[in-house]
Amino acid sequence: MSETVIVVGGGVVGLTSAVVLAERGRRVRVWSRDAAERTTSAVAGALFWPYRIEPAERVGPWSLRSLREYVALARDPEATGVRVVAGLMTGTAPAGLGSWVRELPELREARPGELPAGCGQALRGRVPLIDMPAHLRYLEGRLHAAGGSVEPRTVGALEEAAAEAPVVVNCSGLGARELVPDVSVFPVRGQLVVVENPGIEEWLVSKGGDGGGGAAGLAYLFPQPFGLVLGGTAEDHSWDLRPDPATAAAIVERCAVLRPELRGARVLAHRVGLRPARARVRVEAGQLPGGARLVHNYGHGGAGVTVAWGCAEEAARLAG
């Protein structure tokens, strides 16, 4: 009993936290309402880059730790789902990005000839790009190898986990809104289109004219083994999981402006995910009624993959 930790939530944050805890000798049980392939994490485009996440002073170290882990995992991309891929991030300067940029020696200002149509400035570099369905399978396998388990379970209250373990790690994402309860957690809806890749090998993120990442300006292309992922949207407080045909068409059009060879590309799938956003990520310890230790690890918005390993190690430390 003294060695048991229950992790509530089976997305990338929950599974990564479970792996870190299990590999430190704890008996870990993951309780997840959904199978990993049906979580929000499975829908993510999953480029390593801090996106809409605060506080900056903590995000930097979390990102750096995660970057180092992903670079190591990229040595075996078929097993881990992690590759290091070249690409362009428009409308971004190196200043203020955080300490993690020091680990990217190839990051530089893009030359004029490297810029897509309509883009005046961009950073060019090689960063991890993660095939999330494959990576979630890898994390589950690594957890099982360390003696942990994943159990399908809908949790109505964190006290349910506390009744079976002295330590509970809350990685419930949007579920924290009801479980904690924490009404400051809200969804940021993201819609993607997966198309047949016409031969694009590099990722591209363009913030467009508005610079704010809204539906009117955001466009990105992520080459994955299963197809080319096109995005996207960032709709605050929208709970709608249904793909919108007009939005999908607009996404393809924005991306085709940047890469004309996409016009007419065959659509393979439509995806929608709800990013679990919060003004500040919550990674902190407390206590549940009855004395069980509670560690929160949620509110990562669109950067859960980017900070997963750093947050997992901090959560493991707080778990004792």
C-alpha positions as CSV (number, residue, x, y, z in Angstrom):
1,M,0.0,0.0,0.0
2,S,2.8,2.5,0.9
3,E,4.3,2.1,-2.6
4,T,1.1,2.5,-4.6
5,V,0.3,5.6,-6.7
6,I,-2.8,6.1,-8.7
7,V,-2.5,8.4,-11.7
8,V,-5.9,9.7,-12.8
9,G,-5.8,10.4,-16.6
10,G,-4.4,8.3,-19.4
11,G,-3.3,11.0,-21.9
12,V,0.3,11.9,-22.6
13,V,0.7,13.8,-19.3
14,G,-0.7,11.0,-17.3
15,L,1.2,8.2,-19.0
16,T,4.5,10.1,-18.9
17,S,4.0,10.8,-15.2
18,A,3.1,7.1,-14.6
19,V,6.3,6.0,-16.4
20,V,8.5,8.3,-14.4
21,L,7.0,7.1,-11.1
22,A,7.1,3.4,-12.0
23,E,10.7,3.6,-13.1
24,R,11.5,5.1,-9.7
25,G,10.1,2.0,-8.0
26,R,6.5,3.0,-7.3
27,R,3.6,0.6,-7.9
28,V,1.6,2.7,-10.4
29,R,-2.0,2.3,-11.5
30,V,-3.4,4.6,-14.2
31,W,-7.1,5.1,-14.1
32,S,-8.4,6.4,-17.4
33,R,-11.9,6.8,-18.7
34,D,-10.7,6.5,-22.3
35,A,-8.2,4.3,-24.0
36,A,-5.1,6.2,-24.9
37,E,-5.9,6.2,-28.6
38,R,-9.2,8.0,-27.8
39,T,-7.7,10.7,-25.6
40,T,-7.1,14.3,-26.7
41,S,-3.4,13.5,-26.8
42,A,-4.0,11.1,-29.7
43,V,-5.4,13.9,-31.8
44,A,-2.4,16.3,-31.2
45,G,-0.3,17.5,-34.1
46,A,2.5,17.1,-31.5
47,L,5.3,19.4,-32.6
48,F,7.7,20.2,-29.8
49,W,7.2,23.9,-29.2
50,P,5.7,25.7,-26.2
51,Y,2.2,26.9,-27.3
52,R,-0.2,29.0,-25.2
53,I,1.2,27.9,-21.9
54,E,2.3,29.7,-18.7
55,P,4.1,30.5,-16.5
56,A,7.1,31.1,-18.6
57,E,9.6,30.7,-15.7
58,R,8.5,27.1,-15.2
59,V,7.7,26.2,-18.8
60,G,11.3,26.8,-19.9
61,P,12.9,24.2,-17.6
62,W,10.0,21.8,-18.2
63,S,10.5,22.1,-22.0
64,L,14.2,21.7,-21.7
65,R,13.9,18.4,-19.8
66,S,11.3,17.1,-22.3
67,L,13.4,18.2,-25.3
68,R,16.3,16.1,-24.1
69,E,14.1,13.1,-23.6
70,Y,12.5,13.4,-27.0
71,V,15.9,13.8,-28.7
72,A,17.0,10.6,-27.0
73,L,13.8,8.8,-28.0
74,A,14.2,9.9,-31.6
75,R,17.2,7.5,-31.9
76,D,14.5,4.8,-32.3
77,P,11.6,6.4,-34.1
78,E,9.8,3.2,-35.1
79,A,9.5,2.2,-31.5
80,T,8.9,5.5,-29.8
81,G,7.0,7.5,-32.5
82,V,9.5,10.4,-32.1
83,R,11.5,12.0,-34.9
84,V,13.6,15.1,-35.1
85,V,12.4,17.0,-38.2
86,A,13.4,20.3,-39.9
87,G,10.9,23.1,-40.4
88,L,9.8,26.7,-40.2
89,M,8.1,28.7,-37.4
90,T,7.0,32.0,-38.8
91,G,6.5,35.3,-36.9
92,T,8.8,34.2,-34.1
93,A,12.2,35.5,-32.8
94,P,14.6,33.5,-30.7
95,A,14.6,36.0,-27.9
96,G,12.2,35.1,-25.1
97,L,11.7,31.5,-26.2
98,G,13.3,30.0,-23.2
99,S,16.4,28.1,-22.2
100,W,15.5,25.1,-24.3
101,V,16.6,26.9,-27.5
102,R,20.2,26.5,-26.4
103,E,19.7,22.8,-27.1
104,L,18.9,23.5,-30.7
105,P,22.2,24.5,-32.3
106,E,20.6,24.5,-35.8
107,L,17.9,27.0,-34.9
108,R,18.4,30.2,-37.0
109,E,16.6,32.9,-38.9
110,A,15.3,31.6,-42.2
111,R,16.8,33.0,-45.4
112,P,14.4,34.8,-47.8
113,G,14.5,31.9,-50.3
114,E,13.4,29.5,-47.6
115,L,10.2,31.4,-46.7
116,P,6.8,30.3,-48.0
117,A,4.5,32.7,-49.9
118,G,3.3,35.6,-47.8
119,C,5.7,35.0,-44.9
120,G,8.2,37.7,-44.1
121,Q,10.2,36.1,-41.3
122,A,10.6,32.7,-39.7
123,L,12.9,30.6,-37.6
124,R,14.3,27.5,-39.1
125,G,15.4,24.5,-37.1
126,R,15.1,20.8,-36.3
127,V,12.8,19.8,-33.4
128,P,11.0,16.7,-32.3
129,L,7.8,15.8,-34.1
130,I,5.8,13.0,-32.4
131,D,3.4,10.5,-34.0
132,M,1.1,10.5,-31.0
133,P,-0.8,7.2,-31.5
134,A,2.6,5.4,-31.8
135,H,4.1,7.4,-28.9
136,L,1.1,6.6,-26.6
137,R,1.5,2.9,-27.3
138,Y,5.2,3.2,-26.5
139,L,4.5,4.9,-23.2
140,E,2.0,2.2,-22.3
141,G,4.5,-0.5,-23.1
142,R,7.2,1.2,-21.1
143,L,4.9,1.6,-18.1
144,H,3.9,-2.1,-18.3
145,A,7.6,-3.0,-18.5
146,A,8.2,-1.1,-15.2
147,G,5.4,-3.0,-13.5
148,G,2.6,-0.4,-13.9
149,S,-0.9,-0.9,-15.3
150,V,-3.6,1.0,-17.1
151,E,-7.2,0.4,-15.9
152,P,-10.3,1.6,-17.7
153,R,-12.2,3.5,-15.1
154,T,-14.4,6.6,-15.0
155,V,-13.6,8.6,-11.8
156,G,-16.3,10.6,-10.2
157,A,-14.2,12.0,-7.4
158,L,-10.5,12.0,-6.6
159,E,-11.4,10.5,-3.2
160,E,-12.2,7.3,-5.0
161,A,-8.5,6.9,-5.9
162,A,-7.5,8.0,-2.4
163,A,-9.5,5.1,-1.0
164,E,-7.1,2.7,-2.8
165,A,-3.7,4.5,-2.6
166,P,-1.9,6.9,-0.3
167,V,-0.8,9.1,-3.3
168,V,-3.0,10.3,-6.1
169,V,-1.6,12.2,-9.2
170,N,-4.3,14.2,-10.9
171,C,-3.6,14.3,-14.7
172,S,-7.2,14.5,-15.7
173,G,-6.9,17.4,-18.2
174,L,-10.3,18.9,-18.9
175,G,-11.7,16.5,-16.3
176,A,-10.1,18.6,-13.6
177,R,-12.8,21.1,-14.1
178,E,-15.3,18.8,-12.4
179,L,-12.9,16.5,-10.3
180,V,-11.0,19.2,-8.4
181,P,-13.3,21.2,-9.1
182,D,-11.4,23.9,-11.0
183,V,-13.6,26.1,-13.1
184,S,-10.6,28.0,-14.5
185,V,-9.9,25.0,-16.8
186,F,-11.5,25.5,-20.2
187,P,-11.3,23.8,-23.6
188,V,-9.5,25.2,-26.6
189,R,-11.0,23.4,-29.6
190,G,-8.6,22.4,-32.3
191,Q,-9.7,21.0,-35.7
192,L,-7.3,19.1,-38.0
193,V,-7.4,17.6,-41.4
194,V,-5.2,14.6,-42.4
195,V,-4.4,14.4,-46.1
196,E,-2.4,12.2,-48.3
197,N,1.1,13.6,-48.3
198,P,2.2,14.8,-51.8
199,G,5.9,14.7,-50.7
200,I,6.3,17.3,-48.0
201,E,9.0,16.4,-45.6
202,E,9.3,19.5,-43.4
203,W,6.9,21.0,-40.9
204,L,5.6,24.5,-41.2
205,V,3.7,26.7,-38.7
206,S,2.4,30.1,-40.0
207,K,0.5,32.4,-37.6
208,G,-0.8,34.4,-40.5
209,G,-1.7,38.0,-40.7
210,D,-3.4,38.2,-37.3
211,G,-0.5,36.8,-35.4
212,G,-2.8,35.5,-32.7
213,G,-3.3,31.9,-33.7
214,G,-7.0,32.3,-34.3
215,A,-8.9,30.5,-37.0
216,A,-8.4,33.4,-39.4
217,G,-4.6,33.1,-39.4
218,L,-3.2,29.8,-38.0
219,A,-1.9,27.3,-40.5
220,Y,0.4,24.3,-39.9
221,L,1.6,21.3,-41.7
222,F,3.1,18.3,-39.9
223,P,4.3,15.3,-41.9
224,Q,3.5,12.1,-40.0
225,P,3.9,8.5,-41.0
226,F,0.1,8.2,-41.4
227,G,-0.3,11.3,-43.5
228,L,0.1,15.1,-43.6
229,V,-1.6,16.8,-40.7
230,L,-3.1,20.2,-41.6
231,G,-4.3,22.7,-39.0
232,G,-5.8,24.4,-37.4
233,T,-8.0,26.2,-35.1
234,A,-7.8,27.5,-31.5
235,E,-11.4,28.2,-30.3
236,D,-11.6,29.1,-26.6
237,H,-14.5,27.6,-24.6
238,S,-15.8,25.5,-27.4
239,W,-16.8,21.9,-26.4
240,D,-17.9,20.8,-29.9
241,L,-16.2,17.6,-31.0
242,R,-17.8,17.5,-34.4
243,P,-15.6,18.3,-37.4
244,D,-17.0,21.3,-39.3
245,P,-16.9,20.9,-43.1
246,A,-16.5,24.7,-43.7
247,T,-13.7,24.9,-41.1
248,A,-11.9,21.9,-42.7
249,A,-12.1,23.5,-46.1
250,A,-10.7,26.7,-44.8
251,I,-7.8,24.9,-43.1
252,V,-6.9,23.1,-46.4
253,E,-7.1,26.4,-48.3
254,R,-4.8,28.2,-45.8
255,C,-2.3,25.5,-46.0
256,A,-2.5,25.3,-49.8
257,V,-1.6,29.0,-50.0
258,L,1.6,28.1,-48.3
259,R,2.2,24.9,-50.2
260,P,0.3,24.9,-53.5
261,E,1.0,21.2,-54.1
262,L,-1.7,20.5,-51.5
263,R,-4.5,21.6,-53.8
264,G,-6.5,18.5,-54.6
265,A,-4.8,16.3,-51.9
266,R,-7.0,13.4,-50.9
267,V,-8.5,13.8,-47.4
268,L,-7.8,10.8,-45.2
269,A,-9.4,11.9,-41.9
270,H,-10.9,14.8,-39.9
271,R,-10.0,15.2,-36.2
272,V,-11.1,17.4,-33.4
273,G,-9.5,17.7,-30.0
274,L,-10.1,19.9,-26.9
275,R,-6.9,21.3,-25.4
276,P,-7.2,21.5,-21.6
277,A,-6.2,25.1,-21.0
278,R,-5.7,27.2,-17.9
279,A,-4.1,30.6,-17.2
280,R,-1.2,28.7,-15.5
281,V,-0.3,25.1,-15.5
282,R,-1.0,23.5,-12.1
283,V,1.8,21.3,-10.8
284,E,1.5,21.3,-7.0
285,A,0.9,19.1,-4.0
286,G,-1.9,19.1,-1.5
287,Q,-3.9,16.7,0.6
288,L,-7.3,14.9,0.2
289,P,-9.7,14.3,3.1
290,G,-8.4,11.3,4.9
291,G,-4.8,12.1,4.5
292,A,-3.9,10.9,1.0
293,R,-1.3,13.0,-0.8
294,L,-2.6,14.7,-3.9
295,V,-0.4,16.0,-6.7
296,H,-2.0,18.1,-9.5
297,N,-0.5,18.0,-13.0
298,Y,-3.0,19.6,-15.4
299,G,-3.8,22.7,-17.4
300,H,-1.2,22.3,-20.2
301,G,-3.3,23.6,-23.0
302,G,-1.7,23.0,-26.4
303,A,1.7,22.2,-24.9
304,G,1.1,19.0,-23.0
305,V,3.5,17.0,-25.2
306,T,6.1,19.7,-25.1
307,V,6.4,19.8,-21.3
308,A,5.3,16.3,-20.5
309,W,8.6,14.9,-19.2
310,G,9.5,18.0,-17.2
311,C,6.1,18.1,-15.5
312,A,6.2,14.4,-14.9
313,E,9.5,14.6,-13.0
314,E,8.2,17.5,-10.9
315,A,5.0,15.6,-10.1
316,A,7.1,12.5,-9.2
317,R,9.2,14.6,-6.8
318,L,6.1,16.1,-5.2
319,A,4.6,12.6,-4.8
320,G,7.5,11.9,-2.4
